[in-house]
Amino acid sequence: MTDLSTLWEVGLPLAGAGGLGYAKVRAPRVFWSLVGLPVTQVRFAMSYRSTMDVCGLTVQPSRFRAFLVRNVARRSDVQPVPPKIRRVRGTSTGMRVTLRLPAGLEPADVMAASERLRHAWGVHSVNVIETKPGFVELRMTGYDVLRRVKMPRRRPSGQLTVPVALREDGTAFVRDYLKVPHALTLGANQSGKSMYQRNLIAGLARLNVALVGIDCKRGVEQRGYAPRLSALAVTPEEASGLLDALVEEMEGRFDLLSEHGAADVWALPEKVRPVPVVVLVDEVAELFLVAGKKDEERRDRMVMQMIRLGQMARAAGIFLEVCGQRFGSDLGRGATTLRAQLTGRVVHRVNDKQTADMGLGDIAPDAVVAVTTIPPDRPGVAVAGDSSGGWSRIRTPELSAADAAATCAEYAHLTPVLPRLAVYRPVQLIAGKPVPPMPLFKPFPATD
């Protein structure tokens, strides 16, 4: 009986400790909810004022506050004022704290101290987001959410939004074409660039949009998505003709806008509104390469047409997704001008710092260092930035080419026929016979 009691008293705590240790490694969400979050909340509450003080995030109190402390509270010591806590909320991946900044502090001050705050409270990361003037939100993550990517169940709302990856603060990285119409994705071989493109295409396949592919590697990447593509070019010659057709489509839409006195396609009546078009360009460098002087004219024309699309196509509902390993002035004339139109940037692991500068140096210089530190054993990890100067680490979930192709086949009935691009529509065979083209797509619904 004594041996049984001893075994019970010793074995039960050991089993519990072992279970928690297993959960910390295999089920970090469970461990965070049971242990990590309560511990962090207590640590945060007990050390908040002192942490803000040593991190330089306090200001001297106003004269009125000092007067009240000395004469009403009868205290001789007037302590510095930290940001006021407005809200503390725990999540399945971390904790969020809303702070009201006192006069004299700005969000950049809190952002500069984020690494010190991370160590002070023992969390994996602290991201600072300005929610409105005078307020910031500390988004803490209790563990490395990018180690095993699990996308949030809640899908973002919006008619042209696609959740593509997971941010390091536990939220979804969303590709929103109405906010960022054109984007550039860079990355070395085996960096996860193709995985990002698969997730993007699989998300777009579910939306009421037309997808146009340009894959000059004979279509090895995009041919599997053919059931959902309204047009596909697999050689530089085909790409040149398809870009000409896209510019013609854009000009035709501008004529339609002029007839109705509308500024963009979203202001058109629903009955005449054309379907949005997303142009997916894989390995853009192939469009810039020339074998001889004879090819230079075609190259210059393709680059000019892409620049025109980047400058004007947003209003016509045409959006660019450009992908490559390198993209800068070394590719040739017009590359830098085109890159300036691609405001959304996603840069995976690269082979040199110059490539990171090409992708993020002109919009988020602080992110260049983060790109160069991405380890090679974590494919899919990238740094996403935009023209606002903000950036974040992201990672795309695993998705095989077969699964992406299956999604495109499942939603093939949504593929619209664009008359100006019909000659470039990939031919699908079923039982050895070509599949007839789908009817013209229903107009895209109005935005909220």
Wavefront OBJ file of the C-alpha trace (Angstrom):
o trace
v 0.000 0.000 0.000
v 2.881 2.323 0.883
v 4.613 1.540 -2.412
v 1.386 2.291 -4.275
v 0.999 5.637 -2.513
v 4.596 6.573 -3.258
v 4.165 5.626 -6.898
v 0.999 7.703 -7.078
v 2.572 10.759 -5.418
v 5.719 10.666 -7.533
v 4.365 9.295 -10.793
v 1.454 11.673 -11.172
v 3.554 14.887 -11.130
v 6.121 13.268 -13.435
v 3.391 12.226 -15.868
v 1.934 15.722 -15.782
v 5.339 17.305 -16.394
v 5.997 14.896 -19.222
v 2.621 15.660 -20.761
v 3.279 19.373 -20.641
v 6.724 18.853 -22.143
v 5.209 16.821 -24.962
v 2.517 19.444 -25.530
v 5.133 22.217 -25.669
v 6.834 20.508 -28.594
v 3.985 18.709 -30.374
v 0.986 20.857 -29.454
v 2.289 24.379 -28.769
v -1.193 25.898 -28.939
v -2.377 23.651 -26.116
v 0.703 24.350 -24.019
v 0.366 28.092 -24.560
v -3.311 28.099 -23.561
v -2.736 25.989 -20.425
v 0.609 27.300 -19.193
v 2.173 29.982 -21.338
v -0.686 32.481 -21.409
v -1.408 32.528 -17.625
v 2.305 32.862 -16.829
v 2.763 35.666 -19.356
v -0.286 37.541 -18.094
v 1.044 37.472 -14.512
v 4.539 38.481 -15.624
v 3.127 41.306 -17.745
v 0.921 42.647 -14.945
v 3.684 42.584 -12.329
v 6.480 44.062 -14.437
v 4.661 46.396 -16.826
v 5.561 49.743 -15.232
v 9.184 48.867 -14.516
v 9.649 47.372 -18.001
v 8.292 50.490 -19.679
v 10.566 52.612 -17.525
v 13.799 50.758 -18.317
v 12.864 50.580 -22.030
v 12.516 54.365 -22.164
v 8.780 54.279 -22.868
v 7.724 56.660 -20.102
v 7.351 60.436 -20.084
v 7.484 63.036 -17.371
v 4.037 63.786 -15.929
v 2.289 67.034 -16.716
v 2.371 69.861 -14.218
v -1.279 69.299 -13.363
v -0.673 65.589 -12.679
v 2.379 66.412 -10.556
v 0.340 68.952 -8.594
v -2.365 66.355 -7.894
v 0.172 63.762 -6.765
v 1.917 66.135 -4.364
v -1.108 67.969 -2.969
v -4.012 65.524 -3.226
v -2.329 62.136 -2.940
v 0.237 63.601 -0.529
v 3.141 61.854 -2.224
v 6.522 63.443 -2.684
v 7.713 61.152 -5.495
v 6.147 61.780 -8.908
v 6.790 58.759 -11.110
v 7.121 58.886 -14.920
v 3.973 58.027 -16.889
v 3.943 54.841 -19.049
v 1.442 54.147 -21.847
v -1.966 53.398 -20.396
v -3.284 49.860 -20.815
v -6.676 49.912 -22.501
v -7.206 46.231 -23.198
v -5.497 42.873 -22.633
v -6.721 39.888 -24.599
v -5.329 36.371 -24.823
v -5.390 34.412 -28.088
v -4.606 30.845 -29.083
v -1.148 31.923 -30.260
v -0.246 34.829 -27.996
v -1.568 37.944 -26.318
v -2.712 41.339 -27.549
v -2.419 44.532 -25.540
v -3.860 47.884 -26.602
v -1.971 50.908 -25.283
v -2.842 54.599 -25.191
v 0.344 56.570 -25.776
v 0.978 59.598 -23.559
v 1.997 62.914 -25.097
v 5.645 62.704 -26.117
v 5.659 59.098 -27.354
v 5.015 57.865 -30.868
v 4.508 54.350 -32.282
v 8.077 54.323 -33.616
v 9.374 54.538 -30.032
v 7.476 51.393 -29.070
v 8.547 49.613 -32.274
v 12.203 50.370 -31.508
v 11.821 48.727 -28.086
v 9.926 45.629 -29.299
v 12.952 43.336 -28.976
v 13.540 44.437 -25.375
v 9.861 43.929 -24.566
v 10.040 40.417 -26.027
v 12.840 39.431 -23.694
v 11.304 41.169 -20.679
v 8.033 39.243 -20.944
v 9.494 35.972 -22.225
v 7.479 35.710 -25.458
v 8.592 34.650 -28.925
v 7.954 37.962 -30.662
v 6.329 41.365 -30.158
v 4.882 43.211 -33.141
v 3.682 46.788 -32.763
v 0.725 47.928 -34.870
v -0.670 51.456 -34.902
v -4.450 51.057 -34.734
v -5.354 54.756 -34.722
v -3.671 58.035 -33.754
v -2.407 57.747 -30.190
v -3.095 53.995 -29.883
v -0.883 50.978 -30.590
v -1.462 47.263 -30.247
v 1.233 44.908 -28.984
v 0.750 41.593 -30.768
v 2.738 39.031 -28.798
v 3.226 35.443 -29.909
v 4.021 32.861 -27.279
v 5.794 30.433 -29.623
v 7.104 30.202 -33.170
v 3.877 30.041 -35.178
v 5.873 29.819 -38.431
v 7.427 26.500 -37.411
v 4.224 24.636 -38.247
v 1.905 26.792 -40.281
v -1.755 26.556 -39.376
v -3.903 29.150 -41.083
v -6.625 30.899 -39.034
v -10.083 29.431 -39.493
v -11.656 32.837 -39.948
v -11.491 33.812 -43.598
v -10.925 37.477 -44.486
v -13.878 39.340 -45.943
v -13.538 40.965 -49.335
v -14.233 40.239 -52.968
v -10.638 40.268 -54.176
v -8.800 39.069 -51.078
v -6.852 35.823 -50.787
v -5.221 34.540 -47.564
v -1.852 33.288 -48.793
v 0.366 32.833 -45.749
v 0.639 33.175 -41.986
v 2.279 36.190 -40.367
v 4.589 35.774 -37.403
v 1.975 37.472 -35.190
v -0.495 34.650 -35.885
v -2.711 36.565 -38.331
v -3.232 35.749 -41.991
v -1.226 37.507 -44.684
v -3.869 38.534 -47.194
v -3.335 39.473 -50.808
v -5.874 42.274 -51.324
v -5.940 43.413 -54.938
v -8.124 46.435 -54.284
v -5.528 47.826 -51.846
v -2.335 46.568 -53.518
v -3.111 45.921 -57.193
v 0.313 44.765 -58.413
v 2.967 42.715 -56.621
v 6.443 41.234 -57.060
v 7.578 37.906 -55.563
v 11.298 37.079 -55.431
v 13.232 34.093 -54.140
v 16.046 31.678 -54.916
v 15.553 28.079 -55.970
v 14.004 25.897 -53.235
v 13.065 28.983 -51.200
v 9.310 28.348 -51.279
v 8.471 30.785 -54.040
v 6.505 28.186 -56.000
v 4.620 27.209 -52.824
v 3.548 30.832 -52.407
v 2.325 30.913 -56.003
v 0.367 27.675 -55.554
v -1.450 29.008 -52.498
v -2.202 32.234 -54.339
v -3.556 30.472 -57.427
v -5.600 28.015 -55.339
v -7.177 30.959 -53.516
v -7.835 32.922 -56.701
v -9.392 29.863 -58.366
v -12.296 30.092 -55.900
v -13.044 33.725 -56.774
v -14.963 35.219 -59.663
v -11.879 36.378 -61.558
v -10.142 35.568 -64.820
v -6.645 34.107 -64.477
v -4.033 34.650 -67.175
v -0.717 32.777 -67.039
v 2.658 33.612 -68.573
v 5.165 30.797 -68.011
v 8.043 30.837 -70.480
v 9.481 27.593 -69.064
v 7.221 25.811 -71.538
v 4.447 25.947 -68.961
v 5.968 23.481 -66.503
v 4.635 25.478 -63.550
v 1.288 26.742 -64.807
v 0.091 24.167 -67.315
v -1.438 22.155 -64.483
v -3.709 25.111 -63.735
v -4.992 25.242 -67.321
v -8.647 24.352 -66.477
v -8.888 27.623 -64.540
v -6.845 29.799 -66.922
v -8.541 32.040 -69.461
v -5.230 32.390 -71.336
v -1.747 30.889 -71.131
v 1.535 31.744 -72.861
v 4.456 29.294 -72.625
v 7.058 30.887 -74.923
v 8.399 34.446 -75.241
v 6.697 34.745 -78.641
v 3.322 33.772 -77.169
v 3.930 36.040 -74.184
v 4.501 39.008 -76.490
v 1.204 38.407 -78.275
v -0.666 37.817 -75.022
v 0.642 41.059 -73.510
v -0.491 42.918 -76.629
v -3.930 41.332 -76.211
v -4.032 42.352 -72.542
v -3.234 45.960 -73.432
v -5.975 45.815 -76.049
v -8.344 44.463 -73.378
v -7.333 47.314 -71.065
v -7.934 49.930 -73.753
v -11.322 48.411 -74.538
v -12.264 48.688 -70.868
v -11.124 52.305 -70.831
v -13.515 52.985 -73.710
v -16.281 51.405 -71.629
v -15.373 53.588 -68.643
v -15.412 56.675 -70.814
v -18.869 55.842 -72.151
v -20.298 55.612 -68.630
v -18.253 58.423 -67.105
v -16.730 56.044 -64.531
v -13.289 56.291 -62.920
v -12.784 52.523 -62.634
v -14.624 49.277 -63.302
v -16.113 49.248 -59.773
v -18.091 52.385 -60.622
v -19.739 50.736 -63.658
v -23.277 49.346 -63.541
v -23.279 45.669 -62.601
v -24.752 44.589 -65.931
v -21.800 45.909 -67.953
v -18.969 45.509 -65.443
v -16.176 43.281 -66.864
v -14.619 40.502 -64.851
v -11.352 41.296 -63.012
v -8.202 39.782 -64.514
v -5.125 38.609 -62.580
v -2.013 38.138 -64.722
v 0.434 35.604 -63.251
v 3.965 36.014 -64.654
v 6.397 33.233 -63.701
v 10.182 33.827 -64.007
v 9.919 37.346 -65.373
v 13.630 37.341 -66.281
v 12.805 35.066 -69.218
v 10.889 37.949 -70.800
v 13.982 40.166 -70.649
v 16.514 37.710 -72.070
v 17.465 37.998 -75.738
v 19.544 35.612 -77.853
v 20.376 38.187 -80.509
v 19.647 41.634 -81.812
v 16.569 40.292 -83.578
v 14.912 39.564 -80.221
v 15.576 42.994 -78.712
v 12.596 44.611 -80.424
v 10.245 41.946 -79.055
v 11.780 42.249 -75.594
v 11.428 46.040 -75.566
v 7.807 45.769 -76.672
v 6.944 43.218 -73.960
v 8.555 45.368 -71.279
v 6.735 48.456 -72.539
v 3.388 46.640 -72.479
v 3.982 45.374 -68.927
v 4.875 48.900 -67.792
v 1.661 50.197 -69.351
v -0.324 47.533 -67.533
v 1.409 48.379 -64.274
v 0.717 52.090 -64.654
v -2.880 52.039 -65.842
v -4.490 48.598 -65.605
v -5.725 48.907 -62.013
v -8.644 51.111 -63.026
v -9.544 48.562 -65.721
v -9.588 45.711 -63.191
v -6.377 44.066 -64.440
v -3.738 43.137 -61.842
v -0.151 41.900 -62.130
v 1.542 39.144 -60.110
v 5.193 39.030 -61.175
v 7.513 36.289 -59.937
v 11.243 35.712 -60.389
v 14.615 34.946 -58.831
v 16.146 38.349 -59.523
v 14.612 41.580 -60.722
v 16.543 44.794 -61.134
v 18.328 47.080 -63.554
v 20.727 44.281 -64.525
v 17.890 42.592 -66.430
v 17.772 45.400 -68.954
v 16.054 48.607 -69.889
v 12.660 49.154 -68.255
v 13.111 46.689 -65.382
v 13.459 49.375 -62.715
v 10.476 51.306 -64.102
v 8.319 48.181 -64.016
v 9.448 47.298 -60.487
v 8.351 50.730 -59.261
v 4.757 49.875 -60.261
v 4.760 46.622 -58.260
v 4.008 48.010 -54.800
v 3.393 44.685 -53.063
v 6.625 42.809 -52.326
v 7.258 39.296 -51.026
v 10.908 38.209 -50.833
v 11.908 34.656 -49.891
v 15.415 33.444 -49.150
v 17.866 34.926 -51.657
v 21.449 34.173 -52.612
v 22.829 37.675 -52.162
v 22.034 40.954 -50.444
v 21.661 42.775 -53.764
v 18.569 40.711 -54.603
v 17.037 41.576 -51.227
v 17.743 45.251 -51.981
v 15.976 44.864 -55.328
v 12.850 43.577 -53.651
v 12.607 45.620 -50.476
v 15.339 48.251 -50.434
v 13.193 50.897 -52.114
v 10.082 50.435 -49.918
v 11.211 48.924 -46.576
v 14.987 49.192 -46.075
v 14.768 47.733 -42.553
v 13.447 44.480 -43.987
v 16.539 43.753 -46.079
v 18.451 42.387 -43.076
v 15.510 40.139 -42.168
v 15.588 38.581 -45.661
v 19.286 37.761 -45.474
v 18.779 35.863 -42.201
v 16.157 33.410 -43.512
v 17.632 29.902 -42.986
v 17.723 27.490 -45.954
v 16.013 24.727 -43.942
v 12.760 26.714 -43.629
v 11.285 26.920 -47.143
v 8.262 29.138 -47.469
v 9.490 31.750 -44.991
v 9.535 35.211 -46.561
v 9.387 38.893 -45.755
v 6.360 40.804 -47.037
v 6.376 44.573 -47.402
v 4.457 47.318 -49.148
v 4.807 50.982 -50.045
v 3.746 52.045 -46.535
v 7.157 50.967 -45.203
v 5.735 48.232 -43.001
v 6.913 44.624 -43.264
v 6.463 41.273 -41.549
v 7.744 37.711 -41.719
v 5.357 35.227 -43.265
v 5.295 31.555 -44.180
v 3.056 29.753 -46.640
v 1.439 26.418 -45.746
v 2.499 23.360 -47.688
v 0.478 22.742 -50.837
v 1.507 20.309 -53.532
v 1.267 21.091 -57.222
v -1.255 18.254 -57.585
v -3.524 19.755 -54.915
v -3.339 23.202 -56.521
v -4.152 21.684 -59.914
v -7.063 19.759 -58.385
v -8.463 23.003 -56.961
v -8.227 24.653 -60.378
v -10.030 21.707 -61.950
v -12.727 21.808 -59.278
v -13.498 25.463 -60.001
v -13.032 25.249 -63.766
v -16.691 26.192 -64.209
v -15.796 29.710 -63.017
v -13.346 30.245 -65.889
v -14.581 33.131 -68.059
v -13.970 33.541 -71.788
v -12.371 36.870 -72.685
v -12.887 37.323 -76.457
v -9.673 39.311 -76.954
v -7.665 36.560 -75.220
v -9.597 33.553 -76.517
v -6.869 32.537 -78.976
v -4.489 31.989 -76.038
v -6.860 29.846 -74.012
v -5.230 26.476 -73.210
v -6.982 23.537 -74.856
v -8.161 20.845 -72.454
v -8.736 17.286 -73.623
v -11.258 14.866 -72.177
v -11.294 11.397 -73.743
v -9.161 12.780 -76.570
v -11.617 15.531 -77.492
v -11.235 19.268 -76.887
v -13.438 20.766 -74.210
v -15.733 23.505 -75.588
v -15.088 26.990 -74.162
v -17.166 28.200 -71.250
v -19.758 30.933 -71.847
v -18.867 34.551 -71.192
v -18.486 35.158 -67.484
v -21.173 36.837 -65.430
v -20.251 40.445 -64.550
v -18.384 40.923 -61.305
v -20.582 42.142 -58.420
v -20.236 45.610 -56.950
v -17.911 46.278 -54.037
v -19.177 47.289 -50.631
l 1 2 3 4 5 6 7 8 9 10 11 12 13 14 15 16 17 18 19 20 21 22 23 24 25 26 27 28 29 30 31 32 33 34 35 36 37 38 39 40 41 42 43 44 45 46 47 48 49 50 51 52 53 54 55 56 57 58 59 60 61 62 63 64 65 66 67 68 69 70 71 72 73 74 75 76 77 78 79 80 81 82 83 84 85 86 87 88 89 90 91 92 93 94 95 96 97 98 99 100 101 102 103 104 105 106 107 108 109 110 111 112 113 114 115 116 117 118 119 120 121 122 123 124 125 126 127 128 129 130 131 132 133 134 135 136 137 138 139 140 141 142 143 144 145 146 147 148 149 150 151 152 153 154 155 156 157 158 159 160 161 162 163 164 165 166 167 168 169 170 171 172 173 174 175 176 177 178 179 180 181 182 183 184 185 186 187 188 189 190 191 192 193 194 195 196 197 198 199 200 201 202 203 204 205 206 207 208 209 210 211 212 213 214 215 216 217 218 219 220 221 222 223 224 225 226 227 228 229 230 231 232 233 234 235 236 237 238 239 240 241 242 243 244 245 246 247 248 249 250 251 252 253 254 255 256 257 258 259 260 261 262 263 264 265 266 267 268 269 270 271 272 273 274 275 276 277 278 279 280 281 282 283 284 285 286 287 288 289 290 291 292 293 294 295 296 297 298 299 300 301 302 303 304 305 306 307 308 309 310 311 312 313 314 315 316 317 318 319 320 321 322 323 324 325 326 327 328 329 330 331 332 333 334 335 336 337 338 339 340 341 342 343 344 345 346 347 348 349 350 351 352 353 354 355 356 357 358 359 360 361 362 363 364 365 366 367 368 369 370 371 372 373 374 375 376 377 378 379 380 381 382 383 384 385 386 387 388 389 390 391 392 393 394 395 396 397 398 399 400 401 402 403 404 405 406 407 408 409 410 411 412 413 414 415 416 417 418 419 420 421 422 423 424 425 426 427 428 429 430 431 432 433 434 435 436 437 438 439 440 441 442 443 444 445 446 447 448
